[in-house]
Amino acid sequence: MFKVIAHSDDVSNNYVDNLVKKAHLDQDRYIVFQRDASMMKVLPCWNGIIIENKLRSFLKNICNYKGLEKFINLNRNSKYHQLEVDWTSTFSCLNCDINNNETSVSSSKMKAQKFLL
């Protein structure tokens, strides 16, 4: 934001400049929730990131993700940690060269047919 020098001595222009400056300095400091608490000015943040969706759904999603993470990290669920795929066997089964990763329509049809068998 910058001030035009040609209008620097105008009283009404200075008044408008002050209003604009006040409005733009405070624009990222709070959000007004009109639906739930219209008089409360807050800025909901999580790890320094502004929360833009509804707080209840955000908290519900965070709790669901943390619960899923706890479930997966249990010792009995170690099979979900990493899926080990033997890509060499997979490519040899599909009869394709692991170093040559070009794809054509005919090779794709052949691979799909082999996969269905």
N, C-alpha and C positions, 0 to 999 in steps of 0.2 A: 504494500500500500504506500502511495506517495502523495504528496501535496503539490498542487499546481501553484507555482510561484506567482503567476499573474493575478491570482485571487487571494493572496495572502493577507491583505489588509481589510478584506470584506468581513463584516461582523457576522452576517448570516452564514457565510461560507465557513468561517471558523467554528460556529456553533454546530453546523452539520458535520464538519470534520471531527469534532469531539464526540458527537453521537456515534458516528461510524467507527471511530477508533475504540470506543468503549464496547460496542456491540461485537466487533471482530476479535478483540482481545479475550473475551470471555466465551467464545463460541464452543470451544472444546472442553470446557471445564465441567459442564453439567448437561444433563439431558432431562427434559421435563416429561414425565409420564402422564399423559392426559387421561388415560383410561383408569388407572388405579389410584394414583396419588398425585393429583394435579398441582398441589402446592409444594410438593417435595422436590427439590432439585438435587439430583444425584448423578454420578457418573459411574455406572457399574463396570468394573475392570476385573480381569482375571489374568494373572501373570503379565500385567502391563498391556493387555489387549482389551480394547473397548468391546463390551458385550452388546451386540446390536439386536439380538432377538429377545423374546420374553424370558425373564429371569427364571420362572418356574420350569419351563421346558429346558433351559440351559442347565439348571441344577439337576434335573431328572436325567438328562443325557450324560452329564459328568458322572453321576452315581452309577448309571448303567455301565458305562465304560470302565469305571474303577472296579465294579463287581465282576465284570467279564475278565478283566486283567487278573484279579485275585484268583478266579476260578482256573484260568489257564496256567497260572504260575504255581498251582498246587502240585505236590510231588506226584500224585497219582495221575495227573494229566500231562505228564512230560511228553507223551506222544504227539501232542499238539504244538509243541515248541518249534519243531523243525521237521519238515517233511523231506526225507532224503530220497532223491530221485536219481537213479542211475541213468544219466542222459545218454551214455554210449550205448547201453542196451536198448534204450528207447529208440534211438535213431537207427540202430542196426535192425531192430524189429520192424520199423517202418521202411527199411531199405532205402535210407537216404544217407548222403555223406554229411557228416557233422561239420566238416570244414566248408563245404559248399552249401551256403544257405540261400541260394536263389530259388524262387518259387515260380512255377508256371501253372497254367490251368490244367494241363494234362497230368503233371506230377501231383497236383493237389487232388485230382480225381482219383488217381491211383492210390495215394495215401489214405484217402477217405474210404476207399473200397477195402484196403487192407485192414483198416481200423475196424470196420464193420464185421469182418470175418473173424 
